[in-house]
């Protein structure tokens, strides 16, 4: 794995950690009712790709 691959992998892991922190302790009902949370999760998931 090259240097750039390592950086990209770390960015992916950081985005995943951020998304998990957003939903920690949340229920599915809370997720369904919180559009800002959903949009934040979508952004983090896109960043992880």
Backbone as XML, in Angstrom:
<?xml version="1.0"?>
<chain id="A" units="angstrom">
  <residue number="1" name="UNK">
    <atom name="N" x="0.856" y="-1.166" z="0.000"/>
    <atom name="CA" x="0.000" y="0.000" z="0.000"/>
    <atom name="C" x="0.905" y="1.234" z="0.000"/>
  </residue>
  <residue number="2" name="UNK">
    <atom name="N" x="0.650" y="2.151" z="-0.930"/>
    <atom name="CA" x="1.443" y="3.355" z="-1.028"/>
    <atom name="C" x="1.034" y="4.402" z="-0.006"/>
  </residue>
  <residue number="3" name="UNK">
    <atom name="N" x="1.820" y="5.474" z="0.042"/>
    <atom name="CA" x="1.580" y="6.559" z="0.988"/>
    <atom name="C" x="0.185" y="7.159" z="0.806"/>
  </residue>
  <residue number="4" name="UNK">
    <atom name="N" x="-0.209" y="7.443" z="-0.426"/>
    <atom name="CA" x="-1.521" y="8.026" z="-0.685"/>
    <atom name="C" x="-2.647" y="7.069" z="-0.297"/>
  </residue>
  <residue number="5" name="UNK">
    <atom name="N" x="-2.425" y="5.783" z="-0.492"/>
    <atom name="CA" x="-3.418" y="4.789" z="-0.089"/>
    <atom name="C" x="-3.607" y="4.795" z="1.430"/>
  </residue>
  <residue number="6" name="UNK">
    <atom name="N" x="-2.522" y="4.937" z="2.150"/>
    <atom name="CA" x="-2.597" y="4.976" z="3.611"/>
    <atom name="C" x="-3.365" y="6.198" z="4.091"/>
  </residue>
  <residue number="7" name="UNK">
    <atom name="N" x="-3.129" y="7.324" z="3.457"/>
    <atom name="CA" x="-3.849" y="8.554" z="3.817"/>
    <atom name="C" x="-5.326" y="8.385" z="3.524"/>
  </residue>
  <residue number="8" name="UNK">
    <atom name="N" x="-5.653" y="7.858" z="2.348"/>
    <atom name="CA" x="-7.061" y="7.655" z="1.968"/>
    <atom name="C" x="-7.739" y="6.694" z="2.938"/>
  </residue>
  <residue number="9" name="UNK">
    <atom name="N" x="-7.045" y="5.631" z="3.301"/>
    <atom name="CA" x="-7.602" y="4.668" z="4.252"/>
    <atom name="C" x="-7.882" y="5.344" z="5.591"/>
  </residue>
  <residue number="10" name="UNK">
    <atom name="N" x="-6.974" y="6.192" z="6.054"/>
    <atom name="CA" x="-7.184" y="6.895" z="7.318"/>
    <atom name="C" x="-8.375" y="7.843" z="7.227"/>
  </residue>
  <residue number="11" name="UNK">
    <atom name="N" x="-8.530" y="8.525" z="6.101"/>
    <atom name="CA" x="-9.693" y="9.399" z="5.908"/>
    <atom name="C" x="-10.993" y="8.604" z="5.967"/>
  </residue>
  <residue number="12" name="UNK">
    <atom name="N" x="-10.980" y="7.424" z="5.378"/>
    <atom name="CA" x="-12.161" y="6.566" z="5.404"/>
    <atom name="C" x="-12.487" y="6.151" z="6.838"/>
  </residue>
  <residue number="13" name="UNK">
    <atom name="N" x="-11.473" y="5.741" z="7.576"/>
    <atom name="CA" x="-11.689" y="5.331" z="8.964"/>
    <atom name="C" x="-12.173" y="6.502" z="9.826"/>
  </residue>
  <residue number="14" name="UNK">
    <atom name="N" x="-11.628" y="7.685" z="9.581"/>
    <atom name="CA" x="-12.071" y="8.872" z="10.316"/>
    <atom name="C" x="-13.541" y="9.184" z="10.039"/>
  </residue>
  <residue number="15" name="UNK">
    <atom name="N" x="-13.953" y="9.073" z="8.773"/>
    <atom name="CA" x="-15.348" y="9.329" z="8.411"/>
    <atom name="C" x="-16.281" y="8.306" z="9.061"/>
  </residue>
  <residue number="16" name="UNK">
    <atom name="N" x="-15.857" y="7.056" z="9.105"/>
    <atom name="CA" x="-16.656" y="6.011" z="9.743"/>
    <atom name="C" x="-16.787" y="6.282" z="11.238"/>
  </residue>
  <residue number="17" name="UNK">
    <atom name="N" x="-15.679" y="6.645" z="11.875"/>
    <atom name="CA" x="-15.719" y="6.968" z="13.310"/>
    <atom name="C" x="-16.664" y="8.140" z="13.582"/>
  </residue>
  <residue number="18" name="UNK">
    <atom name="N" x="-16.619" y="9.145" z="12.719"/>
    <atom name="CA" x="-17.484" y="10.316" z="12.881"/>
    <atom name="C" x="-18.955" y="9.913" z="12.741"/>
  </residue>
  <residue number="19" name="UNK">
    <atom name="N" x="-19.274" y="9.117" z="11.736"/>
    <atom name="CA" x="-20.649" y="8.668" z="11.542"/>
    <atom name="C" x="-21.134" y="7.868" z="12.742"/>
  </residue>
  <residue number="20" name="UNK">
    <atom name="N" x="-20.288" y="6.998" z="13.253"/>
    <atom name="CA" x="-20.672" y="6.204" z="14.424"/>
    <atom name="C" x="-20.897" y="7.084" z="15.646"/>
  </residue>
  <residue number="21" name="UNK">
    <atom name="N" x="-20.095" y="8.133" z="15.782"/>
    <atom name="CA" x="-20.292" y="9.025" z="16.924"/>
    <atom name="C" x="-21.615" y="9.783" z="16.806"/>
  </residue>
  <residue number="22" name="UNK">
    <atom name="N" x="-22.050" y="10.067" z="15.582"/>
    <atom name="CA" x="-23.322" y="10.765" z="15.371"/>
    <atom name="C" x="-24.504" y="9.921" z="15.843"/>
  </residue>
  <residue number="23" name="UNK">
    <atom name="N" x="-24.438" y="8.613" z="15.638"/>
    <atom name="CA" x="-25.588" y="7.759" z="15.938"/>
    <atom name="C" x="-25.491" y="7.056" z="17.289"/>
  </residue>
  <residue number="24" name="UNK">
    <atom name="N" x="-24.392" y="7.243" z="17.980"/>
    <atom name="CA" x="-24.216" y="6.597" z="19.271"/>
    <atom name="C" x="-25.343" y="6.987" z="20.224"/>
  </residue>
  <residue number="25" name="UNK">
    <atom name="N" x="-26.036" y="5.983" z="20.733"/>
    <atom name="CA" x="-27.121" y="6.212" z="21.682"/>
    <atom name="C" x="-28.444" y="6.625" z="21.059"/>
  </residue>
  <residue number="26" name="UNK">
    <atom name="N" x="-28.504" y="6.698" z="19.736"/>
    <atom name="CA" x="-29.739" y="7.099" z="19.050"/>
    <atom name="C" x="-30.564" y="5.858" z="18.702"/>
  </residue>
  <residue number="27" name="UNK">
    <atom name="N" x="-31.865" y="6.038" z="18.703"/>
    <atom name="CA" x="-32.763" y="4.968" z="18.263"/>
    <atom name="C" x="-33.119" y="5.184" z="16.800"/>
  </residue>
  <residue number="28" name="UNK">
    <atom name="N" x="-33.685" y="4.168" z="16.197"/>
    <atom name="CA" x="-34.131" y="4.290" z="14.809"/>
    <atom name="C" x="-35.209" y="5.381" z="14.695"/>
  </residue>
  <residue number="29" name="UNK">
    <atom name="N" x="-36.065" y="5.478" z="15.689"/>
    <atom name="CA" x="-37.112" y="6.506" z="15.688"/>
    <atom name="C" x="-36.488" y="7.898" z="15.692"/>
  </residue>
  <residue number="30" name="UNK">
    <atom name="N" x="-35.452" y="8.098" z="16.504"/>
    <atom name="CA" x="-34.761" y="9.390" z="16.526"/>
    <atom name="C" x="-34.110" y="9.685" z="15.183"/>
  </residue>
  <residue number="31" name="UNK">
    <atom name="N" x="-33.526" y="8.672" z="14.580"/>
    <atom name="CA" x="-32.921" y="8.844" z="13.264"/>
    <atom name="C" x="-33.972" y="9.250" z="12.237"/>
  </residue>
  <residue number="32" name="UNK">
    <atom name="N" x="-35.110" y="8.578" z="12.252"/>
    <atom name="CA" x="-36.182" y="8.889" z="11.307"/>
    <atom name="C" x="-36.704" y="10.311" z="11.467"/>
  </residue>
  <residue number="33" name="UNK">
    <atom name="N" x="-36.622" y="10.845" z="12.680"/>
    <atom name="CA" x="-37.184" y="12.170" z="12.962"/>
    <atom name="C" x="-36.168" y="13.300" z="12.815"/>
  </residue>
  <residue number="34" name="UNK">
    <atom name="N" x="-34.892" y="12.982" z="12.589"/>
    <atom name="CA" x="-33.846" y="14.003" z="12.591"/>
    <atom name="C" x="-33.186" y="14.101" z="11.216"/>
  </residue>
  <residue number="35" name="UNK">
    <atom name="N" x="-33.710" y="14.972" z="10.388"/>
    <atom name="CA" x="-33.202" y="15.116" z="9.020"/>
    <atom name="C" x="-31.736" y="15.572" z="9.006"/>
  </residue>
  <residue number="36" name="UNK">
    <atom name="N" x="-31.370" y="16.457" z="9.924"/>
    <atom name="CA" x="-29.991" y="16.937" z="9.960"/>
    <atom name="C" x="-29.028" y="15.785" z="10.256"/>
  </residue>
  <residue number="37" name="UNK">
    <atom name="N" x="-29.425" y="14.897" z="11.138"/>
    <atom name="CA" x="-28.606" y="13.739" z="11.446"/>
    <atom name="C" x="-28.466" y="12.840" z="10.216"/>
  </residue>
  <residue number="38" name="UNK">
    <atom name="N" x="-29.552" y="12.602" z="9.533"/>
    <atom name="CA" x="-29.519" y="11.759" z="8.328"/>
    <atom name="C" x="-28.583" y="12.359" z="7.279"/>
  </residue>
  <residue number="39" name="UNK">
    <atom name="N" x="-28.704" y="13.661" z="7.057"/>
    <atom name="CA" x="-27.846" y="14.311" z="6.066"/>
    <atom name="C" x="-26.378" y="14.266" z="6.485"/>
  </residue>
  <residue number="40" name="UNK">
    <atom name="N" x="-26.117" y="14.399" z="7.762"/>
    <atom name="CA" x="-24.744" y="14.294" z="8.265"/>
    <atom name="C" x="-24.190" y="12.897" z="8.037"/>
  </residue>
  <residue number="41" name="UNK">
    <atom name="N" x="-25.019" y="11.895" z="8.275"/>
    <atom name="CA" x="-24.584" y="10.519" z="8.046"/>
    <atom name="C" x="-24.304" y="10.262" z="6.576"/>
  </residue>
  <residue number="42" name="UNK">
    <atom name="N" x="-25.150" y="10.766" z="5.708"/>
    <atom name="CA" x="-24.935" y="10.605" z="4.270"/>
    <atom name="C" x="-23.612" y="11.215" z="3.865"/>
  </residue>
  <residue number="43" name="UNK">
    <atom name="N" x="-23.303" y="12.403" z="4.375"/>
    <atom name="CA" x="-22.040" y="13.062" z="4.059"/>
    <atom name="C" x="-20.853" y="12.200" z="4.511"/>
  </residue>
  <residue number="44" name="UNK">
    <atom name="N" x="-20.920" y="11.688" z="5.726"/>
    <atom name="CA" x="-19.815" y="10.887" z="6.237"/>
    <atom name="C" x="-19.657" y="9.585" z="5.452"/>
  </residue>
  <residue number="45" name="UNK">
    <atom name="N" x="-20.773" y="8.980" z="5.085"/>
    <atom name="CA" x="-20.705" y="7.744" z="4.297"/>
    <atom name="C" x="-20.074" y="8.021" z="2.928"/>
  </residue>
  <residue number="46" name="UNK">
    <atom name="N" x="-20.464" y="9.135" z="2.305"/>
    <atom name="CA" x="-19.866" y="9.513" z="1.027"/>
    <atom name="C" x="-18.369" y="9.762" z="1.186"/>
  </residue>
  <residue number="47" name="UNK">
    <atom name="N" x="-17.982" y="10.411" z="2.292"/>
    <atom name="CA" x="-16.556" y="10.679" z="2.521"/>
    <atom name="C" x="-15.770" y="9.389" z="2.730"/>
  </residue>
  <residue number="48" name="UNK">
    <atom name="N" x="-16.438" y="8.356" z="3.203"/>
    <atom name="CA" x="-15.764" y="7.092" z="3.476"/>
    <atom name="C" x="-15.548" y="6.253" z="2.204"/>
  </residue>
  <residue number="49" name="UNK">
    <atom name="N" x="-16.118" y="6.671" z="1.105"/>
    <atom name="CA" x="-15.988" y="5.881" z="-0.126"/>
    <atom name="C" x="-14.724" y="6.194" z="-0.865"/>
  </residue>
</chain>
